[in-house]
Amino acid sequence: MSLSQMEQETLKAVTELDGKATNKAVSEKIGTSIEDALFVCIKLIKTDHMVFKPNRGFSVTDKGKEALEGGEAEPTGGAVGVAVQPESFRGERVWKVAGKRGRGYGR
């Protein structure tokens, strides 16, 4: 599987920001919103190209370094710099907020 141009730009940005690769820093480096940068980073984490370390931020794995060195970008089919929401986030309800009545609230 080859990486998209956006994913390669993100890997390159994380490599350059070694030790300081936060969502905000990555988004500024690749020129996109923080949310789009986060979605691309999550996709790269799920494919084992990156890892997240709580004290350091994002870090490129060996698989990610190999993809950067020899990877050919596949056409994105959209505007350059626009991240696509990962497939796994489209159908899930992970962001749904709990109902009105929670534990002891509203009694």
MMTF fields as JSON, N, C-alpha, C and O atoms, coordinates in Angstrom:
{
  "mmtfVersion": "1.0.0",
  "mmtfProducer": "UNKNOWN",
  "numBonds": 427,
  "numAtoms": 428,
  "numGroups": 107,
  "numChains": 1,
  "numModels": 1,
  "chainsPerModel": [1],
  "groupsPerChain": [107],
  "chainIdList": ["A"],
  "bondAtomList": [4, 2, 8, 6, 12, 10, 16, 14, 20, 18, 24, 22, 28, 26, 32, 30, 36, 34, 40, 38, 44, 42, 48, 46, 52, 50, 56, 54, 60, 58, 64, 62, 68, 66, 72, 70, 76, 74, 80, 78, 84, 82, 88, 86, 92, 90, 96, 94, 100, 98, 104, 102, 108, 106, 112, 110, 116, 114, 120, 118, 124, 122, 128, 126, 132, 130, 136, 134, 140, 138, 144, 142, 148, 146, 152, 150, 156, 154, 160, 158, 164, 162, 168, 166, 172, 170, 176, 174, 180, 178, 184, 182, 188, 186, 192, 190, 196, 194, 200, 198, 204, 202, 208, 206, 212, 210, 216, 214, 220, 218, 224, 222, 228, 226, 232, 230, 236, 234, 240, 238, 244, 242, 248, 246, 252, 250, 256, 254, 260, 258, 264, 262, 268, 266, 272, 270, 276, 274, 280, 278, 284, 282, 288, 286, 292, 290, 296, 294, 300, 298, 304, 302, 308, 306, 312, 310, 316, 314, 320, 318, 324, 322, 328, 326, 332, 330, 336, 334, 340, 338, 344, 342, 348, 346, 352, 350, 356, 354, 360, 358, 364, 362, 368, 366, 372, 370, 376, 374, 380, 378, 384, 382, 388, 386, 392, 390, 396, 394, 400, 398, 404, 402, 408, 406, 412, 410, 416, 414, 420, 418, 424, 422],
  "bondOrderList": [1, 1, 1, 1, 1, 1, 1, 1, 1, 1, 1, 1, 1, 1, 1, 1, 1, 1, 1, 1, 1, 1, 1, 1, 1, 1, 1, 1, 1, 1, 1, 1, 1, 1, 1, 1, 1, 1, 1, 1, 1, 1, 1, 1, 1, 1, 1, 1, 1, 1, 1, 1, 1, 1, 1, 1, 1, 1, 1, 1, 1, 1, 1, 1, 1, 1, 1, 1, 1, 1, 1, 1, 1, 1, 1, 1, 1, 1, 1, 1, 1, 1, 1, 1, 1, 1, 1, 1, 1, 1, 1, 1, 1, 1, 1, 1, 1, 1, 1, 1, 1, 1, 1, 1, 1, 1],
  "groupList": [{"groupName": "MET", "atomNameList": ["N", "CA", "C", "O"], "elementList": ["N", "C", "C", "O"], "formalChargeList": [0, 0, 0, 0], "bondAtomList": [1, 0, 2, 1, 3, 2], "bondOrderList": [1, 1, 2], "singleLetterCode": "M", "chemCompType": "L-PEPTIDE LINKING"}, {"groupName": "SER", "atomNameList": ["N", "CA", "C", "O"], "elementList": ["N", "C", "C", "O"], "formalChargeList": [0, 0, 0, 0], "bondAtomList": [1, 0, 2, 1, 3, 2], "bondOrderList": [1, 1, 2], "singleLetterCode": "S", "chemCompType": "L-PEPTIDE LINKING"}, {"groupName": "LEU", "atomNameList": ["N", "CA", "C", "O"], "elementList": ["N", "C", "C", "O"], "formalChargeList": [0, 0, 0, 0], "bondAtomList": [1, 0, 2, 1, 3, 2], "bondOrderList": [1, 1, 2], "singleLetterCode": "L", "chemCompType": "L-PEPTIDE LINKING"}, {"groupName": "GLN", "atomNameList": ["N", "CA", "C", "O"], "elementList": ["N", "C", "C", "O"], "formalChargeList": [0, 0, 0, 0], "bondAtomList": [1, 0, 2, 1, 3, 2], "bondOrderList": [1, 1, 2], "singleLetterCode": "Q", "chemCompType": "L-PEPTIDE LINKING"}, {"groupName": "GLU", "atomNameList": ["N", "CA", "C", "O"], "elementList": ["N", "C", "C", "O"], "formalChargeList": [0, 0, 0, 0], "bondAtomList": [1, 0, 2, 1, 3, 2], "bondOrderList": [1, 1, 2], "singleLetterCode": "E", "chemCompType": "L-PEPTIDE LINKING"}, {"groupName": "THR", "atomNameList": ["N", "CA", "C", "O"], "elementList": ["N", "C", "C", "O"], "formalChargeList": [0, 0, 0, 0], "bondAtomList": [1, 0, 2, 1, 3, 2], "bondOrderList": [1, 1, 2], "singleLetterCode": "T", "chemCompType": "L-PEPTIDE LINKING"}, {"groupName": "LYS", "atomNameList": ["N", "CA", "C", "O"], "elementList": ["N", "C", "C", "O"], "formalChargeList": [0, 0, 0, 0], "bondAtomList": [1, 0, 2, 1, 3, 2], "bondOrderList": [1, 1, 2], "singleLetterCode": "K", "chemCompType": "L-PEPTIDE LINKING"}, {"groupName": "ALA", "atomNameList": ["N", "CA", "C", "O"], "elementList": ["N", "C", "C", "O"], "formalChargeList": [0, 0, 0, 0], "bondAtomList": [1, 0, 2, 1, 3, 2], "bondOrderList": [1, 1, 2], "singleLetterCode": "A", "chemCompType": "L-PEPTIDE LINKING"}, {"groupName": "VAL", "atomNameList": ["N", "CA", "C", "O"], "elementList": ["N", "C", "C", "O"], "formalChargeList": [0, 0, 0, 0], "bondAtomList": [1, 0, 2, 1, 3, 2], "bondOrderList": [1, 1, 2], "singleLetterCode": "V", "chemCompType": "L-PEPTIDE LINKING"}, {"groupName": "ASP", "atomNameList": ["N", "CA", "C", "O"], "elementList": ["N", "C", "C", "O"], "formalChargeList": [0, 0, 0, 0], "bondAtomList": [1, 0, 2, 1, 3, 2], "bondOrderList": [1, 1, 2], "singleLetterCode": "D", "chemCompType": "L-PEPTIDE LINKING"}, {"groupName": "GLY", "atomNameList": ["N", "CA", "C", "O"], "elementList": ["N", "C", "C", "O"], "formalChargeList": [0, 0, 0, 0], "bondAtomList": [1, 0, 2, 1, 3, 2], "bondOrderList": [1, 1, 2], "singleLetterCode": "G", "chemCompType": "PEPTIDE LINKING"}, {"groupName": "ASN", "atomNameList": ["N", "CA", "C", "O"], "elementList": ["N", "C", "C", "O"], "formalChargeList": [0, 0, 0, 0], "bondAtomList": [1, 0, 2, 1, 3, 2], "bondOrderList": [1, 1, 2], "singleLetterCode": "N", "chemCompType": "L-PEPTIDE LINKING"}, {"groupName": "ILE", "atomNameList": ["N", "CA", "C", "O"], "elementList": ["N", "C", "C", "O"], "formalChargeList": [0, 0, 0, 0], "bondAtomList": [1, 0, 2, 1, 3, 2], "bondOrderList": [1, 1, 2], "singleLetterCode": "I", "chemCompType": "L-PEPTIDE LINKING"}, {"groupName": "PHE", "atomNameList": ["N", "CA", "C", "O"], "elementList": ["N", "C", "C", "O"], "formalChargeList": [0, 0, 0, 0], "bondAtomList": [1, 0, 2, 1, 3, 2], "bondOrderList": [1, 1, 2], "singleLetterCode": "F", "chemCompType": "L-PEPTIDE LINKING"}, {"groupName": "CYS", "atomNameList": ["N", "CA", "C", "O"], "elementList": ["N", "C", "C", "O"], "formalChargeList": [0, 0, 0, 0], "bondAtomList": [1, 0, 2, 1, 3, 2], "bondOrderList": [1, 1, 2], "singleLetterCode": "C", "chemCompType": "L-PEPTIDE LINKING"}, {"groupName": "HIS", "atomNameList": ["N", "CA", "C", "O"], "elementList": ["N", "C", "C", "O"], "formalChargeList": [0, 0, 0, 0], "bondAtomList": [1, 0, 2, 1, 3, 2], "bondOrderList": [1, 1, 2], "singleLetterCode": "H", "chemCompType": "L-PEPTIDE LINKING"}, {"groupName": "PRO", "atomNameList": ["N", "CA", "C", "O"], "elementList": ["N", "C", "C", "O"], "formalChargeList": [0, 0, 0, 0], "bondAtomList": [1, 0, 2, 1, 3, 2], "bondOrderList": [1, 1, 2], "singleLetterCode": "P", "chemCompType": "L-PEPTIDE LINKING"}, {"groupName": "ARG", "atomNameList": ["N", "CA", "C", "O"], "elementList": ["N", "C", "C", "O"], "formalChargeList": [0, 0, 0, 0], "bondAtomList": [1, 0, 2, 1, 3, 2], "bondOrderList": [1, 1, 2], "singleLetterCode": "R", "chemCompType": "L-PEPTIDE LINKING"}, {"groupName": "TRP", "atomNameList": ["N", "CA", "C", "O"], "elementList": ["N", "C", "C", "O"], "formalChargeList": [0, 0, 0, 0], "bondAtomList": [1, 0, 2, 1, 3, 2], "bondOrderList": [1, 1, 2], "singleLetterCode": "W", "chemCompType": "L-PEPTIDE LINKING"}, {"groupName": "TYR", "atomNameList": ["N", "CA", "C", "O"], "elementList": ["N", "C", "C", "O"], "formalChargeList": [0, 0, 0, 0], "bondAtomList": [1, 0, 2, 1, 3, 2], "bondOrderList": [1, 1, 2], "singleLetterCode": "Y", "chemCompType": "L-PEPTIDE LINKING"}],
  "groupTypeList": [0, 1, 2, 1, 3, 0, 4, 3, 4, 5, 2, 6, 7, 8, 5, 4, 2, 9, 10, 6, 7, 5, 11, 6, 7, 8, 1, 4, 6, 12, 10, 5, 1, 12, 4, 9, 7, 2, 13, 8, 14, 12, 6, 2, 12, 6, 5, 9, 15, 0, 8, 13, 6, 16, 11, 17, 10, 13, 1, 8, 5, 9, 6, 10, 6, 4, 7, 2, 4, 10, 10, 4, 7, 4, 16, 5, 10, 10, 7, 8, 10, 8, 7, 8, 3, 16, 4, 1, 13, 17, 10, 4, 17, 8, 18, 6, 8, 7, 10, 6, 17, 10, 17, 10, 19, 10, 17],
  "groupIdList": [1, 2, 3, 4, 5, 6, 7, 8, 9, 10, 11, 12, 13, 14, 15, 16, 17, 18, 19, 20, 21, 22, 23, 24, 25, 26, 27, 28, 29, 30, 31, 32, 33, 34, 35, 36, 37, 38, 39, 40, 41, 42, 43, 44, 45, 46, 47, 48, 49, 50, 51, 52, 53, 54, 55, 56, 57, 58, 59, 60, 61, 62, 63, 64, 65, 66, 67, 68, 69, 70, 71, 72, 73, 74, 75, 76, 77, 78, 79, 80, 81, 82, 83, 84, 85, 86, 87, 88, 89, 90, 91, 92, 93, 94, 95, 96, 97, 98, 99, 100, 101, 102, 103, 104, 105, 106, 107],
  "secStructList": [7, 7, 7, 5, 2, 2, 2, 2, 2, 2, 2, 2, 2, 2, 2, 2, 6, 6, 6, 7, 5, 7, 2, 2, 2, 2, 2, 2, 2, 2, 6, 1, 7, 2, 2, 2, 2, 2, 2, 2, 2, 2, 2, 2, 2, 2, 6, 6, 1, 3, 3, 3, 3, 6, 6, 6, 3, 3, 3, 3, 7, 2, 2, 2, 2, 2, 2, 2, 2, 2, 7, 7, 7, 5, 7, 7, 1, 1, 7, 6, 6, 7, 7, 7, 7, 7, 2, 2, 2, 2, 1, 7, 7, 6, 6, 7, 7, 7, 7, 1, 7, 7, 1, 1, 6, 6, 7],
  "xCoordList": [0.834, 0.0, 0.876, 1.709, 0.681, 1.438, 0.646, -0.579, 1.351, 0.733, 0.31, 0.905, -0.717, -1.148, -0.142, 0.718, -0.262, 0.645, 0.498, 1.489, -0.74, -0.993, -0.342, 0.235, -0.432, 0.178, 1.696, 2.334, 2.283, 3.734, 4.173, 5.198, 3.402, 3.726, 3.66, 4.486, 2.669, 2.523, 3.695, 4.229, 4.101, 5.261, 6.522, 7.324, 6.685, 7.863, 7.844, 8.879, 6.67, 6.538, 6.84, 7.526, 6.333, 6.579, 8.064, 8.61, 8.719, 10.151, 10.929, 11.848, 10.56, 11.243, 10.977, 11.831, 9.801, 9.423, 9.773, 9.161, 10.725, 11.081, 11.129, 11.891, 10.306, 10.268, 9.243, 8.934, 8.698, 7.721, 6.54, 5.926, 6.222, 5.186, 3.803, 3.279, 3.217, 1.854, 0.888, 1.311, -0.408, -1.412, -1.24, -1.26, -1.072, -0.961, 0.295, 0.245, 1.409, 2.668, 2.614, 3.097, 2.032, 1.912, 0.993, 1.302, -0.136, -1.075, -0.449, -0.676, 0.331, 1.011, 2.06, 2.241, 2.739, 3.805, 3.252, 3.86, 2.097, 1.545, 0.48, -0.019, 0.125, -0.799, -2.246, -2.921, -2.732, -4.128, -4.672, -3.941, -5.935, -6.534, -6.021, -5.501, -6.177, -5.73, -6.506, -5.936, -7.798, -8.633, -8.196, -8.103, -7.925, -7.485, -6.134, -5.914, -5.238, -3.93, -4.091, -3.403, -4.991, -5.231, -5.778, -5.352, -6.716, -7.28, -6.217, -6.199, -5.34, -4.272, -3.315, -2.875, -2.988, -2.094, -2.707, -2.008, -4.006, -4.679, -4.637, -4.403, -4.863, -4.81, -3.412, -3.271, -2.38, -1.005, -0.653, 0.15, -1.237, -1.024, -1.661, -1.075, -2.865, -3.564, -2.842, -2.961, -2.092, -1.347, 0.099, 0.921, 0.415, 1.736, 2.845, 4.007, 2.519, 3.541, 4.011, 5.102, 3.166, 3.501, 3.016, 2.197, 3.53, 3.055, 2.857, 3.421, 2.052, 1.872, 2.496, 2.189, 3.363, 3.998, 3.532, 3.778, 2.864, 2.274, 3.241, 2.833, 4.477, 5.424, 6.091, 6.612, 6.079, 6.795, 5.891, 6.292, 4.704, 3.823, 3.964, 4.249, 3.766, 3.82, 5.261, 6.13, 5.495, 6.819, 6.679, 5.768, 7.577, 7.546, 8.2, 9.265, 7.564, 8.115, 9.055, 9.206, 9.679, 10.554, 9.781, 10.289, 8.553, 7.709, 7.418, 7.391, 7.204, 6.97, 8.201, 8.093, 9.378, 10.627, 10.878, 11.345, 10.56, 10.709, 9.76, 10.135, 8.542, 7.555, 7.982, 7.728, 8.632, 9.106, 10.258, 10.333, 11.143, 12.328, 11.996, 12.507, 11.152, 10.915, 9.491, 9.164, 8.63, 7.216, 6.901, 7.437, 6.035, 5.536, 4.144, 3.32, 3.863, 2.561, 1.505, 1.724, 0.354, -0.751, -1.594, -1.637, -2.257, -3.043, -4.168, -4.829, -4.379, -5.39, -6.773, -7.752, -6.892, -8.2, -8.939, -10.069, -8.356, -8.982, -7.979, -6.904, -8.333, -7.442, -6.231, -6.351, -5.092, -3.88, -4.022, -4.438, -3.68, -3.743, -5.072, -5.264, -5.984, -7.261, -7.224, -7.05, -7.39, -7.351, -8.729, -9.745, -8.762, -10.003, -10.179, -9.229, -11.394, -11.659, -11.485, -12.048, -10.714, -10.499, -11.808, -12.774, -11.837, -13.034, -13.604, -14.823, -12.742, -13.198, -13.986, -14.723, -13.859, -14.562, -15.934, -16.727, -16.228, -17.475, -18.704, -19.712, -18.639, -19.831, -19.929, -21.003, -18.878, -18.88, -19.52, -19.61, -19.954, -20.587, -19.692, -20.185, -18.391, -17.468, -17.556, -17.172, -18.05, -18.099, -19.467, -19.67, -20.406, -21.754, -21.725, -21.083, -22.421, -22.464, -23.553, -24.57, -23.338, -24.311, -25.635, -25.683, -26.706, -28.052, -28.173, -27.225, -29.363, -29.593, -29.367, -28.757, -29.858, -29.744, -28.527, -28.508, -27.539, -26.329, -26.398, -27.476, -25.314, -25.244, -25.572, -24.765, -26.709, -27.07, -27.344, -27.655, -27.243, -27.502, -28.969, -29.551, -29.571, -30.937, -31.977, -33.127, -31.592, -32.557, -33.235, -34.079],
  "yCoordList": [-1.18, 0.0, 1.24, 1.429, 2.066, 3.309, 4.402, 4.339, 5.374, 6.459, 7.585, 7.789, 8.305, 9.467, 10.603, 10.535, 11.614, 12.761, 13.428, 13.835, 13.539, 14.155, 13.347, 13.917, 12.027, 11.173, 11.287, 11.301, 11.367, 11.533, 12.884, 12.975, 13.934, 15.257, 15.234, 15.846, 14.523, 14.419, 13.665, 14.088, 12.556, 11.805, 12.665, 12.649, 13.41, 14.28, 15.372, 15.677, 15.96, 16.999, 16.452, 17.103, 15.255, 14.644, 14.333, 14.483, 13.903, 13.626, 14.912, 14.911, 16.004, 17.284, 17.852, 18.539, 17.575, 18.087, 17.122, 17.178, 16.254, 15.21, 15.75, 16.665, 15.168, 15.583, 16.653, 16.887, 17.319, 18.388, 18.27, 19.278, 17.062, 16.849, 16.756, 15.66, 17.905, 17.958, 18.159, 18.413, 18.045, 18.274, 19.643, 19.782, 20.647, 22.022, 22.213, 22.829, 21.692, 21.85, 21.144, 21.678, 19.955, 19.212, 19.961, 20.077, 20.473, 21.182, 22.446, 22.766, 23.159, 24.355, 23.988, 24.702, 22.885, 22.458, 22.025, 22.308, 21.338, 20.859, 21.797, 21.569, 22.841, 23.85, 23.41, 23.63, 22.784, 22.341, 22.595, 23.066, 22.291, 22.495, 21.438, 20.396, 21.729, 20.804, 19.489, 18.415, 19.576, 18.375, 17.487, 16.269, 18.095, 17.314, 16.651, 15.497, 17.39, 16.817, 15.649, 14.635, 15.793, 14.72, 13.475, 12.365, 13.634, 12.484, 11.752, 10.522, 12.498, 11.857, 11.138, 10.028, 11.757, 11.122, 9.844, 8.846, 9.866, 8.664, 7.554, 6.39, 7.918, 6.918, 6.31, 5.099, 7.143, 6.653, 5.806, 4.878, 6.109, 5.296, 3.92, 2.903, 3.894, 2.619, 1.734, 0.51, 2.333, 1.548, 1.325, 0.865, 1.645, 1.442, 2.271, 1.865, 3.403, 4.292, 5.306, 5.868, 5.525, 6.449, 5.879, 4.961, 6.432, 6.123, 7.438, 8.464, 7.402, 8.586, 8.326, 7.333, 9.215, 9.113, 10.311, 11.451, 10.084, 11.184, 12.318, 13.479, 12.021, 13.075, 13.764, 14.87, 13.116, 13.66, 14.025, 14.814, 13.485, 13.703, 12.569, 11.436, 12.866, 11.844, 11.535, 12.405, 10.281, 9.829, 8.825, 7.997, 8.897, 8.022, 6.687, 6.662, 5.578, 4.244, 3.861, 4.601, 2.699, 2.205, 1.993, 2.283, 1.488, 1.3, 2.644, 2.732, 3.674, 5.012, 5.578, 6.245, 5.314, 5.788, 5.107, 5.735, 3.807, 3.077, 3.631, 3.777, 3.936, 4.484, 5.858, 6.21, 6.635, 7.968, 7.869, 8.637, 6.93, 6.807, 6.279, 6.793, 5.266, 4.644, 4.728, 4.195, 5.393, 5.422, 6.38, 7.486, 5.943, 6.771, 7.236, 6.419, 8.523, 9.058, 8.656, 8.741, 8.215, 7.9, 9.162, 9.987, 9.338, 10.534, 10.646, 9.658, 11.844, 12.044, 12.19, 11.877, 12.653, 12.811, 14.039, 14.276, 14.807, 16.016, 17.141, 17.05, 18.194, 19.337, 18.963, 18.193, 19.5, 19.237, 19.886, 21.04, 19.15, 19.686, 19.418, 19.88, 18.696, 18.392, 16.944, 16.022, 16.757, 15.418, 14.783, 15.466, 13.502, 12.757, 12.062, 11.503, 12.101, 11.47, 9.964, 9.354, 9.354, 7.916, 7.141, 7.556, 6.032, 5.205, 4.786, 4.743, 4.476, 3.939, 4.955, 4.559, 6.251, 7.269, 7.601, 8.271, 7.158, 7.541, 6.902, 7.578, 5.623, 4.934, 4.792, 4.476, 5.009, 4.787, 5.946, 7.062, 5.663, 6.689, 7.048, 7.306, 7.064, 7.315, 8.737, 9.004, 9.646, 11.052, 11.426, 12.573, 10.488, 10.774, 11.081, 10.379, 12.126, 12.552, 11.766, 11.417, 11.49, 10.744, 11.491, 12.703, 10.763, 11.347, 12.421, 12.697, 13.025, 14.126, 13.736, 14.48, 12.582, 12.18, 11.306, 10.135, 11.875, 11.119, 10.716, 10.72, 10.383, 9.954, 11.118, 12.032, 11.078, 12.067, 13.458, 14.347, 13.688, 15.022, 15.138, 14.197, 16.275, 16.549, 15.876, 15.724, 15.475, 14.816, 15.836, 15.483],
  "zCoordList": [0.0, 0.0, 0.0, 0.886, -0.988, -1.01, -0.302, -0.203, 0.172, 0.922, -0.01, -1.068, 0.393, -0.372, -0.165, 0.713, -0.965, -0.86, 0.509, 1.116, 0.991, 2.295, 3.411, 4.337, 3.327, 4.35, 4.318, 5.371, 3.126, 3.034, 3.588, 4.264, 3.306, 3.857, 5.387, 6.065, 5.913, 7.367, 7.985, 9.01, 7.375, 7.874, 7.84, 8.775, 6.759, 6.64, 7.715, 8.308, 7.965, 8.986, 10.372, 11.16, 10.678, 11.986, 12.152, 13.245, 11.079, 11.133, 11.427, 12.245, 10.76, 10.972, 12.359, 12.919, 12.922, 14.238, 15.361, 16.428, 15.15, 16.1, 17.525, 17.839, 18.366, 19.765, 20.062, 21.231, 19.042, 19.262, 18.305, 17.954, 17.884, 16.872, 17.514, 17.712, 17.838, 18.352, 17.188, 16.06, 17.467, 16.423, 15.786, 14.563, 16.629, 16.143, 15.303, 14.238, 15.773, 15.044, 13.689, 12.691, 13.653, 12.392, 11.436, 10.25, 11.935, 11.064, 10.478, 9.311, 11.273, 10.764, 9.717, 8.73, 9.938, 9.024, 7.667, 6.635, 7.659, 6.39, 5.828, 4.726, 6.563, 6.064, 6.001, 4.995, 7.072, 7.121, 8.523, 9.394, 8.747, 10.065, 11.045, 10.645, 12.314, 13.349, 13.264, 13.455, 12.979, 12.889, 11.731, 11.884, 10.563, 9.406, 9.678, 9.31, 10.324, 10.661, 11.637, 11.517, 12.589, 13.559, 12.874, 13.193, 11.938, 11.236, 10.42, 10.386, 9.769, 8.992, 9.931, 9.633, 11.06, 12.034, 12.593, 12.766, 12.876, 13.382, 12.339, 12.668, 11.084, 10.016, 9.926, 9.749, 10.048, 9.987, 11.211, 11.106, 12.356, 13.55, 13.363, 13.733, 12.787, 12.57, 11.561, 11.622, 10.633, 9.651, 10.09, 9.297, 11.34, 11.951, 11.301, 11.335, 10.721, 10.175, 11.227, 11.123, 12.24, 13.318, 14.639, 14.67, 15.727, 17.075, 17.811, 17.431, 18.867, 19.693, 21.05, 21.71, 21.454, 22.765, 23.581, 23.186, 24.713, 25.484, 25.83, 25.843, 26.103, 26.486, 25.301, 25.444, 24.114, 22.961, 21.794, 20.938, 21.735, 20.597, 19.606, 19.991, 18.322, 17.286, 16.914, 16.949, 16.559, 16.17, 15.029, 15.037, 14.051, 12.885, 13.242, 13.859, 12.855, 13.092, 11.948, 10.977, 12.082, 11.017, 9.72, 8.637, 9.828, 8.648, 7.973, 6.746, 8.769, 8.232, 7.55, 6.521, 8.122, 7.511, 6.173, 5.222, 6.109, 4.843, 3.783, 2.619, 4.189, 3.255, 2.756, 1.604, 3.62, 3.215, 2.228, 1.269, 2.464, 1.612, 0.217, -0.777, 0.139, -1.149, -1.631, -2.691, -0.869, -1.222, -2.346, -2.417, -3.208, -4.31, -3.914, -3.503, -4.029, -3.646, -4.664, -5.872, -4.16, -5.061, -5.232, -4.32, -6.359, -6.576, -5.553, -5.235, -5.047, -4.015, -4.596, -3.92, -5.824, -6.438, -5.947, -6.371, -5.091, -4.568, -4.536, -5.128, -3.848, -3.74, -2.887, -1.935, -3.226, -2.466, -1.097, -0.987, -0.07, 1.283, 1.982, 3.107, 1.364, 1.985, 2.461, 1.664, 3.755, 4.323, 4.236, 4.37, 4.016, 3.976, 5.316, 5.865, 5.836, 7.115, 6.991, 6.083, 7.886, 7.817, 7.833, 8.473, 7.136, 6.989, 8.337, 8.504, 9.301, 10.573, 11.388, 12.291, 11.105, 11.877, 11.298, 11.959, 10.103, 9.452, 10.083, 10.284, 10.395, 10.862, 12.368, 12.88, 13.071, 14.514, 15.254, 14.743, 16.448, 17.274, 18.459, 19.557, 18.237, 19.345, 19.861, 21.0, 19.053, 19.468, 20.033, 20.43, 20.077, 20.545, 22.04, 22.821, 22.412, 23.81, 24.521, 23.921, 25.793, 26.586, 26.653, 26.447, 26.94, 27.015, 28.086, 28.821, 28.16, 29.078, 30.528, 31.296, 30.888, 32.295, 32.513, 32.134, 33.113, 33.461, 34.91, 35.504, 35.469, 36.877, 37.814, 37.986, 38.39, 39.416, 38.895, 39.688, 37.594, 37.068, 36.704, 36.164, 36.992, 36.605, 37.474, 37.062, 38.658, 39.56, 40.427, 41.251]
}
